[in-house]
Amino acid sequence: MDNEGYEASREKRKIYVTLRDPVADKLDMLRIIDESARITFIRKPSFARSPFPSL
């Protein structure tokens, strides 16, 4: 993850929940939920995706 300029709000090696969002996809962004349950849009290239099995 590239957190340059966002060190306080984006922690390396942390797992963030993403939500599917067609508008965010068109803008090359991810819709994530942070630890305070706030929904934020982040540029996709800033994150590496890791698939996890559905529960």
N, CA, C and O atoms as a Tripos MOL2 file, in Angstrom:
@<TRIPOS>MOLECULE
protein
  220   219    55     0     0
PROTEIN
NO_CHARGES

@<TRIPOS>ATOM
      1 N           0.8400   -1.1730    0.0000 N.3       1 MET1
      2 CA          0.0000    0.0000    0.0000 C.3       1 MET1
      3 C           0.8850    1.2350    0.0000 C.2       1 MET1
      4 O           1.8740    1.3120    0.7290 O.2       1 MET1
      5 N           0.5200    2.1710   -0.8080 N.am      2 ASP2
      6 CA          1.1980    3.4600   -0.8360 C.3       2 ASP2
      7 C           0.4270    4.4100    0.0740 C.2       2 ASP2
      8 O          -0.6820    4.8290   -0.2560 O.2       2 ASP2
      9 N           1.0190    4.7510    1.2270 N.am      3 ASN3
     10 CA          0.3290    5.6510    2.1420 C.3       3 ASN3
     11 C           1.0510    6.9900    2.2840 C.2       3 ASN3
     12 O           0.8310    7.7050    3.2620 O.2       3 ASN3
     13 N           1.9010    7.3360    1.3320 N.am      4 GLU4
     14 CA          2.6390    8.5970    1.3860 C.3       4 GLU4
     15 C           1.6560    9.7650    1.4550 C.2       4 GLU4
     16 O           0.7770    9.9150    0.6070 O.2       4 GLU4
     17 N           1.8320   10.5850    2.4910 N.am      5 GLY5
     18 CA          0.9370   11.7060    2.7090 C.3       5 GLY5
     19 C          -0.2850   11.3520    3.5330 C.2       5 GLY5
     20 O          -1.0540   12.2320    3.9190 O.2       5 GLY5
     21 N          -0.4720   10.0540    3.8070 N.am      6 TYR6
     22 CA         -1.6460    9.6000    4.5660 C.3       6 TYR6
     23 C          -1.2310    8.6490    5.6880 C.2       6 TYR6
     24 O          -2.0210    7.7970    6.0960 O.2       6 TYR6
     25 N          -0.0060    8.7810    6.1920 N.am      7 GLU7
     26 CA          0.5320    7.8350    7.1670 C.3       7 GLU7
     27 C          -0.3550    7.6700    8.3960 C.2       7 GLU7
     28 O          -0.4630    6.5670    8.9310 O.2       7 GLU7
     29 N          -0.9860    8.7420    8.8470 N.am      8 ALA8
     30 CA         -1.8190    8.6680   10.0460 C.3       8 ALA8
     31 C          -3.1460    7.9610    9.7990 C.2       8 ALA8
     32 O          -3.7040    7.3740   10.7270 O.2       8 ALA8
     33 N          -3.6600    8.0000    8.5870 N.am      9 SER9
     34 CA         -4.9810    7.4340    8.3370 C.3       9 SER9
     35 C          -4.9680    6.1100    7.5910 C.2       9 SER9
     36 O          -5.9810    5.4110    7.5790 O.2       9 SER9
     37 N          -3.8550    5.7400    6.9670 N.am     10 ARG10
     38 CA         -3.7640    4.4580    6.2510 C.3      10 ARG10
     39 C          -2.6070    3.6580    6.8120 C.2      10 ARG10
     40 O          -1.4430    4.0240    6.6430 O.2      10 ARG10
     41 N          -2.9320    2.5700    7.4770 N.am     11 GLU11
     42 CA         -1.9090    1.7450    8.1050 C.3      11 GLU11
     43 C          -1.4700    0.6330    7.1630 C.2      11 GLU11
     44 O          -2.2980   -0.0460    6.5560 O.2      11 GLU11
     45 N          -0.1580    0.4580    7.0490 N.am     12 LYS12
     46 CA          0.3600   -0.6430    6.2290 C.3      12 LYS12
     47 C           0.0470   -1.9680    6.8970 C.2      12 LYS12
     48 O          -0.0080   -2.0620    8.1240 O.2      12 LYS12
     49 N          -0.1590   -2.9920    6.0780 N.am     13 ARG13
     50 CA         -0.4560   -4.3630    6.5030 C.3      13 ARG13
     51 C          -1.7880   -4.4900    7.2410 C.2      13 ARG13
     52 O          -2.0080   -5.4860    7.9300 O.2      13 ARG13
     53 N          -2.6560   -3.5330    7.1200 N.am     14 LYS14
     54 CA         -3.9700   -3.5900    7.7430 C.3      14 LYS14
     55 C          -4.9870   -4.0380    6.6950 C.2      14 LYS14
     56 O          -4.8700   -3.6900    5.5200 O.2      14 LYS14
     57 N          -5.9670   -4.7980    7.1190 N.am     15 ILE15
     58 CA         -7.0020   -5.2640    6.2110 C.3      15 ILE15
     59 C          -8.1790   -4.2890    6.2830 C.2      15 ILE15
     60 O          -8.7300   -4.0290    7.3530 O.2      15 ILE15
     61 N          -8.5420   -3.7660    5.1320 N.am     16 TYR16
     62 CA         -9.6850   -2.8610    5.0260 C.3      16 TYR16
     63 C         -10.8000   -3.5670    4.2690 C.2      16 TYR16
     64 O         -10.5430   -4.2630    3.2870 O.2      16 TYR16
     65 N         -12.0210   -3.3910    4.7170 N.am     17 VAL17
     66 CA        -13.1880   -3.9470    4.0320 C.3      17 VAL17
     67 C         -13.5300   -3.0330    2.8640 C.2      17 VAL17
     68 O         -13.5870   -1.8120    3.0140 O.2      17 VAL17
     69 N         -13.7560   -3.6310    1.7010 N.am     18 THR18
     70 CA        -14.1600   -2.8410    0.5350 C.3      18 THR18
     71 C         -15.6020   -3.1620    0.1720 C.2      18 THR18
     72 O         -16.0820   -4.2730    0.3960 O.2      18 THR18
     73 N         -16.2710   -2.1870   -0.3810 N.am     19 LEU19
     74 CA        -17.6370   -2.3580   -0.8520 C.3      19 LEU19
     75 C         -17.6550   -2.2150   -2.3640 C.2      19 LEU19
     76 O         -16.9340   -1.3840   -2.9160 O.2      19 LEU19
     77 N         -18.4640   -3.0070   -3.0310 N.am     20 ARG20
     78 CA        -18.5930   -2.8680   -4.4890 C.3      20 ARG20
     79 C         -19.3020   -1.5590   -4.7880 C.2      20 ARG20
     80 O         -20.3270   -1.2350   -4.1890 O.2      20 ARG20
     81 N         -18.7350   -0.8190   -5.7240 N.am     21 ASP21
     82 CA        -19.3310    0.4570   -6.0930 C.3      21 ASP21
     83 C         -19.0030    0.7330   -7.5500 C.2      21 ASP21
     84 O         -17.8510    1.0250   -7.8740 O.2      21 ASP21
     85 N         -20.0010    0.6470   -8.4470 N.am     22 PRO22
     86 CA        -19.7480    0.8410   -9.8750 C.3      22 PRO22
     87 C         -19.2030    2.2300  -10.2090 C.2      22 PRO22
     88 O         -18.3960    2.3700  -11.1270 O.2      22 PRO22
     89 N         -19.6300    3.2460   -9.4820 N.am     23 VAL23
     90 CA        -19.1240    4.6020   -9.7390 C.3      23 VAL23
     91 C         -17.6510    4.6910   -9.3460 C.2      23 VAL23
     92 O         -16.8460    5.2560  -10.0860 O.2      23 VAL23
     93 N         -17.2980    4.1400   -8.1970 N.am     24 ALA24
     94 CA        -15.8920    4.1390   -7.7610 C.3      24 ALA24
     95 C         -15.0350    3.3620   -8.7620 C.2      24 ALA24
     96 O         -13.9240    3.7880   -9.0780 O.2      24 ALA24
     97 N         -15.5350    2.2270   -9.2650 N.am     25 ASP25
     98 CA        -14.7910    1.4460  -10.2580 C.3      25 ASP25
     99 C         -14.4810    2.2760  -11.4980 C.2      25 ASP25
    100 O         -13.3650    2.2250  -12.0150 O.2      25 ASP25
    101 N         -15.4520    3.0330  -11.9740 N.am     26 LYS26
    102 CA        -15.2380    3.8630  -13.1600 C.3      26 LYS26
    103 C         -14.1880    4.9410  -12.9180 C.2      26 LYS26
    104 O         -13.5200    5.3860  -13.8510 O.2      26 LYS26
    105 N         -14.0450    5.3580  -11.6650 N.am     27 LEU27
    106 CA        -13.0630    6.3960  -11.3080 C.3      27 LEU27
    107 C         -11.7330    5.8050  -10.8510 C.2      27 LEU27
    108 O         -10.8560    6.5350  -10.3910 O.2      27 LEU27
    109 N         -11.5760    4.4690  -10.9780 N.am     28 ASP28
    110 CA        -10.3690    3.7520  -10.5490 C.3      28 ASP28
    111 C         -10.1170    3.9280   -9.0530 C.2      28 ASP28
    112 O          -8.9890    4.1490   -8.6130 O.2      28 ASP28
    113 N         -11.2130    3.8240   -8.2790 N.am     29 MET29
    114 CA        -11.1280    3.9810   -6.8340 C.3      29 MET29
    115 C         -11.7570    2.7820   -6.1420 C.2      29 MET29
    116 O         -12.4820    1.9990   -6.7570 O.2      29 MET29
    117 N         -11.4690    2.6520   -4.8560 N.am     30 LEU30
    118 CA        -12.0960    1.6430   -4.0070 C.3      30 LEU30
    119 C         -12.9270    2.3520   -2.9490 C.2      30 LEU30
    120 O         -12.5650    3.4260   -2.4680 O.2      30 LEU30
    121 N         -14.0280    1.7410   -2.6010 N.am     31 ARG31
    122 CA        -14.8440    2.2570   -1.5050 C.3      31 ARG31
    123 C         -14.5280    1.3850   -0.3040 C.2      31 ARG31
    124 O         -14.8310    0.1920   -0.3110 O.2      31 ARG31
    125 N         -13.9150    1.9670    0.7410 N.am     32 ILE32
    126 CA        -13.5010    1.1960    1.9020 C.3      32 ILE32
    127 C         -14.2200    1.6780    3.1520 C.2      32 ILE32
    128 O         -14.7260    2.7990    3.2060 O.2      32 ILE32
    129 N         -14.2540    0.8000    4.1630 N.am     33 ILE33
    130 CA        -14.7750    1.1530    5.4760 C.3      33 ILE33
    131 C         -13.5880    1.1330    6.4210 C.2      33 ILE33
    132 O         -12.9180    0.1080    6.5520 O.2      33 ILE33
    133 N         -13.3160    2.2650    7.0880 N.am     34 ASP34
    134 CA        -12.1770    2.3160    8.0040 C.3      34 ASP34
    135 C         -12.6030    1.8990    9.4100 C.2      34 ASP34
    136 O         -13.7620    1.5520    9.6370 O.2      34 ASP34
    137 N         -11.6550    1.9350   10.3560 N.am     35 GLU35
    138 CA        -11.9030    1.4460   11.7110 C.3      35 GLU35
    139 C         -12.9650    2.2460   12.4620 C.2      35 GLU35
    140 O         -13.5350    1.7460   13.4320 O.2      35 GLU35
    141 N         -13.2400    3.4720   12.0360 N.am     36 SER36
    142 CA        -14.2820    4.2730   12.6890 C.3      36 SER36
    143 C         -15.6280    4.0990   11.9760 C.2      36 SER36
    144 O         -16.5720    4.8420   12.2440 O.2      36 SER36
    145 N         -15.7140    3.1240   11.0730 N.am     37 ALA37
    146 CA        -16.9120    2.8100   10.2880 C.3      37 ALA37
    147 C         -17.2480    3.9030    9.2750 C.2      37 ALA37
    148 O         -18.3690    3.9630    8.7710 O.2      37 ALA37
    149 N         -16.2770    4.7660    8.9780 N.am     38 ARG38
    150 CA        -16.4640    5.8110    7.9730 C.3      38 ARG38
    151 C         -16.1950    5.2160    6.5950 C.2      38 ARG38
    152 O         -15.2320    4.4720    6.4150 O.2      38 ARG38
    153 N         -17.0360    5.5400    5.6330 N.am     39 ILE39
    154 CA        -16.8500    5.0640    4.2610 C.3      39 ILE39
    155 C         -16.0320    6.1060    3.5100 C.2      39 ILE39
    156 O         -16.3640    7.2920    3.5090 O.2      39 ILE39
    157 N         -14.9570    5.6500    2.8690 N.am     40 THR40
    158 CA        -14.0260    6.5370    2.1850 C.3      40 THR40
    159 C         -13.7240    5.9880    0.7990 C.2      40 THR40
    160 O         -13.7670    4.7760    0.5830 O.2      40 THR40
    161 N         -13.4230    6.8610   -0.1220 N.am     41 PHE41
    162 CA        -12.9950    6.4590   -1.4570 C.3      41 PHE41
    163 C         -11.4910    6.6750   -1.5640 C.2      41 PHE41
    164 O         -10.9890    7.7570   -1.2590 O.2      41 PHE41
    165 N         -10.7750    5.6390   -1.9980 N.am     42 ILE42
    166 CA         -9.3230    5.6630   -2.1020 C.3      42 ILE42
    167 C          -8.9320    5.2020   -3.5030 C.2      42 ILE42
    168 O          -9.5820    4.3270   -4.0750 O.2      42 ILE42
    169 N          -7.8700    5.7900   -4.0540 N.am     43 ARG43
    170 CA         -7.3910    5.3600   -5.3750 C.3      43 ARG43
    171 C          -6.9690    3.8940   -5.3340 C.2      43 ARG43
    172 O          -6.2550    3.4810   -4.4200 O.2      43 ARG43
    173 N          -7.4040    3.1050   -6.3160 N.am     44 LYS44
    174 CA         -7.0650    1.6810   -6.3780 C.3      44 LYS44
    175 C          -5.5680    1.4040   -6.3570 C.2      44 LYS44
    176 O          -5.1320    0.4900   -5.6560 O.2      44 LYS44
    177 N          -4.7570    2.1710   -7.1100 N.am     45 PRO45
    178 CA         -3.3290    1.8570   -7.1080 C.3      45 PRO45
    179 C          -2.6560    1.9700   -5.7340 C.2      45 PRO45
    180 O          -1.5270    1.5090   -5.5640 O.2      45 PRO45
    181 N          -3.3330    2.5760   -4.7600 N.am     46 SER46
    182 CA         -2.7590    2.7070   -3.4150 C.3      46 SER46
    183 C          -2.8110    1.4080   -2.6290 C.2      46 SER46
    184 O          -2.1110    1.2760   -1.6250 O.2      46 SER46
    185 N          -3.6240    0.4400   -3.0590 N.am     47 PHE47
    186 CA         -3.8360   -0.7910   -2.3100 C.3      47 PHE47
    187 C          -3.5300   -2.0230   -3.1410 C.2      47 PHE47
    188 O          -3.6250   -2.0120   -4.3680 O.2      47 PHE47
    189 N          -3.1600   -3.0870   -2.4380 N.am     48 ALA48
    190 CA         -3.0280   -4.4140   -3.0610 C.3      48 ALA48
    191 C          -4.2140   -5.2390   -2.5770 C.2      48 ALA48
    192 O          -4.5130   -5.2510   -1.3830 O.2      48 ALA48
    193 N          -4.8850   -5.9210   -3.4830 N.am     49 ARG49
    194 CA         -6.0500   -6.7130   -3.1000 C.3      49 ARG49
    195 C          -5.6340   -8.1260   -2.7440 C.2      49 ARG49
    196 O          -4.7810   -8.7220   -3.4010 O.2      49 ARG49
    197 N          -6.2510   -8.6550   -1.6900 N.am     50 SER50
    198 CA         -6.0400  -10.0420   -1.2730 C.3      50 SER50
    199 C          -7.3990  -10.6800   -1.1180 C.2      50 SER50
    200 O          -8.1820  -10.2710   -0.2610 O.2      50 SER50
    201 N          -7.6940  -11.6850   -1.9410 N.am     51 PRO51
    202 CA         -9.0070  -12.3230   -1.8220 C.3      51 PRO51
    203 C          -9.0960  -13.1890   -0.5660 C.2      51 PRO51
    204 O          -8.1560  -13.9100   -0.2320 O.2      51 PRO51
    205 N         -10.2080  -13.1140    0.1100 N.am     52 PHE52
    206 CA        -10.4810  -13.9530    1.2560 C.3      52 PHE52
    207 C         -11.7610  -14.7160    0.9830 C.2      52 PHE52
    208 O         -12.6660  -14.1910    0.3340 O.2      52 PHE52
    209 N         -11.8530  -15.9450    1.4650 N.am     53 PRO53
    210 CA        -13.0770  -16.7090    1.2130 C.3      53 PRO53
    211 C         -14.2600  -16.0740    1.9160 C.2      53 PRO53
    212 O         -14.1100  -15.4900    2.9890 O.2      53 PRO53
    213 N         -15.4230  -16.1840    1.3230 N.am     54 SER54
    214 CA        -16.6500  -15.6840    1.9490 C.3      54 SER54
    215 C         -17.0240  -16.5820    3.1110 C.2      54 SER54
    216 O         -16.8040  -17.7930    3.0810 O.2      54 SER54
    217 N         -17.5820  -15.9770    4.1150 N.am     55 LEU55
    218 CA        -18.0110  -16.7610    5.2900 C.3      55 LEU55
    219 C         -19.4800  -17.0580    5.2100 C.2      55 LEU55
    220 O         -20.0280  -17.7050    6.1020 O.2      55 LEU55
@<TRIPOS>BOND
     1     1     2 1
     2     2     3 1
     3     3     4 2
     4     3     5 am
     5     5     6 1
     6     6     7 1
     7     7     8 2
     8     7     9 am
     9     9    10 1
    10    10    11 1
    11    11    12 2
    12    11    13 am
    13    13    14 1
    14    14    15 1
    15    15    16 2
    16    15    17 am
    17    17    18 1
    18    18    19 1
    19    19    20 2
    20    19    21 am
    21    21    22 1
    22    22    23 1
    23    23    24 2
    24    23    25 am
    25    25    26 1
    26    26    27 1
    27    27    28 2
    28    27    29 am
    29    29    30 1
    30    30    31 1
    31    31    32 2
    32    31    33 am
    33    33    34 1
    34    34    35 1
    35    35    36 2
    36    35    37 am
    37    37    38 1
    38    38    39 1
    39    39    40 2
    40    39    41 am
    41    41    42 1
    42    42    43 1
    43    43    44 2
    44    43    45 am
    45    45    46 1
    46    46    47 1
    47    47    48 2
    48    47    49 am
    49    49    50 1
    50    50    51 1
    51    51    52 2
    52    51    53 am
    53    53    54 1
    54    54    55 1
    55    55    56 2
    56    55    57 am
    57    57    58 1
    58    58    59 1
    59    59    60 2
    60    59    61 am
    61    61    62 1
    62    62    63 1
    63    63    64 2
    64    63    65 am
    65    65    66 1
    66    66    67 1
    67    67    68 2
    68    67    69 am
    69    69    70 1
    70    70    71 1
    71    71    72 2
    72    71    73 am
    73    73    74 1
    74    74    75 1
    75    75    76 2
    76    75    77 am
    77    77    78 1
    78    78    79 1
    79    79    80 2
    80    79    81 am
    81    81    82 1
    82    82    83 1
    83    83    84 2
    84    83    85 am
    85    85    86 1
    86    86    87 1
    87    87    88 2
    88    87    89 am
    89    89    90 1
    90    90    91 1
    91    91    92 2
    92    91    93 am
    93    93    94 1
    94    94    95 1
    95    95    96 2
    96    95    97 am
    97    97    98 1
    98    98    99 1
    99    99   100 2
   100    99   101 am
   101   101   102 1
   102   102   103 1
   103   103   104 2
   104   103   105 am
   105   105   106 1
   106   106   107 1
   107   107   108 2
   108   107   109 am
   109   109   110 1
   110   110   111 1
   111   111   112 2
   112   111   113 am
   113   113   114 1
   114   114   115 1
   115   115   116 2
   116   115   117 am
   117   117   118 1
   118   118   119 1
   119   119   120 2
   120   119   121 am
   121   121   122 1
   122   122   123 1
   123   123   124 2
   124   123   125 am
   125   125   126 1
   126   126   127 1
   127   127   128 2
   128   127   129 am
   129   129   130 1
   130   130   131 1
   131   131   132 2
   132   131   133 am
   133   133   134 1
   134   134   135 1
   135   135   136 2
   136   135   137 am
   137   137   138 1
   138   138   139 1
   139   139   140 2
   140   139   141 am
   141   141   142 1
   142   142   143 1
   143   143   144 2
   144   143   145 am
   145   145   146 1
   146   146   147 1
   147   147   148 2
   148   147   149 am
   149   149   150 1
   150   150   151 1
   151   151   152 2
   152   151   153 am
   153   153   154 1
   154   154   155 1
   155   155   156 2
   156   155   157 am
   157   157   158 1
   158   158   159 1
   159   159   160 2
   160   159   161 am
   161   161   162 1
   162   162   163 1
   163   163   164 2
   164   163   165 am
   165   165   166 1
   166   166   167 1
   167   167   168 2
   168   167   169 am
   169   169   170 1
   170   170   171 1
   171   171   172 2
   172   171   173 am
   173   173   174 1
   174   174   175 1
   175   175   176 2
   176   175   177 am
   177   177   178 1
   178   178   179 1
   179   179   180 2
   180   179   181 am
   181   181   182 1
   182   182   183 1
   183   183   184 2
   184   183   185 am
   185   185   186 1
   186   186   187 1
   187   187   188 2
   188   187   189 am
   189   189   190 1
   190   190   191 1
   191   191   192 2
   192   191   193 am
   193   193   194 1
   194   194   195 1
   195   195   196 2
   196   195   197 am
   197   197   198 1
   198   198   199 1
   199   199   200 2
   200   199   201 am
   201   201   202 1
   202   202   203 1
   203   203   204 2
   204   203   205 am
   205   205   206 1
   206   206   207 1
   207   207   208 2
   208   207   209 am
   209   209   210 1
   210   210   211 1
   211   211   212 2
   212   211   213 am
   213   213   214 1
   214   214   215 1
   215   215   216 2
   216   215   217 am
   217   217   218 1
   218   218   219 1
   219   219   220 2
@<TRIPOS>SUBSTRUCTURE
     1 MET1         2 RESIDUE 1 A MET
     2 ASP2         6 RESIDUE 1 A ASP
     3 ASN3        10 RESIDUE 1 A ASN
     4 GLU4        14 RESIDUE 1 A GLU
     5 GLY5        18 RESIDUE 1 A GLY
     6 TYR6        22 RESIDUE 1 A TYR
     7 GLU7        26 RESIDUE 1 A GLU
     8 ALA8        30 RESIDUE 1 A ALA
     9 SER9        34 RESIDUE 1 A SER
    10 ARG10       38 RESIDUE 1 A ARG
    11 GLU11       42 RESIDUE 1 A GLU
    12 LYS12       46 RESIDUE 1 A LYS
    13 ARG13       50 RESIDUE 1 A ARG
    14 LYS14       54 RESIDUE 1 A LYS
    15 ILE15       58 RESIDUE 1 A ILE
    16 TYR16       62 RESIDUE 1 A TYR
    17 VAL17       66 RESIDUE 1 A VAL
    18 THR18       70 RESIDUE 1 A THR
    19 LEU19       74 RESIDUE 1 A LEU
    20 ARG20       78 RESIDUE 1 A ARG
    21 ASP21       82 RESIDUE 1 A ASP
    22 PRO22       86 RESIDUE 1 A PRO
    23 VAL23       90 RESIDUE 1 A VAL
    24 ALA24       94 RESIDUE 1 A ALA
    25 ASP25       98 RESIDUE 1 A ASP
    26 LYS26      102 RESIDUE 1 A LYS
    27 LEU27      106 RESIDUE 1 A LEU
    28 ASP28      110 RESIDUE 1 A ASP
    29 MET29      114 RESIDUE 1 A MET
    30 LEU30      118 RESIDUE 1 A LEU
    31 ARG31      122 RESIDUE 1 A ARG
    32 ILE32      126 RESIDUE 1 A ILE
    33 ILE33      130 RESIDUE 1 A ILE
    34 ASP34      134 RESIDUE 1 A ASP
    35 GLU35      138 RESIDUE 1 A GLU
    36 SER36      142 RESIDUE 1 A SER
    37 ALA37      146 RESIDUE 1 A ALA
    38 ARG38      150 RESIDUE 1 A ARG
    39 ILE39      154 RESIDUE 1 A ILE
    40 THR40      158 RESIDUE 1 A THR
    41 PHE41      162 RESIDUE 1 A PHE
    42 ILE42      166 RESIDUE 1 A ILE
    43 ARG43      170 RESIDUE 1 A ARG
    44 LYS44      174 RESIDUE 1 A LYS
    45 PRO45      178 RESIDUE 1 A PRO
    46 SER46      182 RESIDUE 1 A SER
    47 PHE47      186 RESIDUE 1 A PHE
    48 ALA48      190 RESIDUE 1 A ALA
    49 ARG49      194 RESIDUE 1 A ARG
    50 SER50      198 RESIDUE 1 A SER
    51 PRO51      202 RESIDUE 1 A PRO
    52 PHE52      206 RESIDUE 1 A PHE
    53 PRO53      210 RESIDUE 1 A PRO
    54 SER54      214 RESIDUE 1 A SER
    55 LEU55      218 RESIDUE 1 A LEU
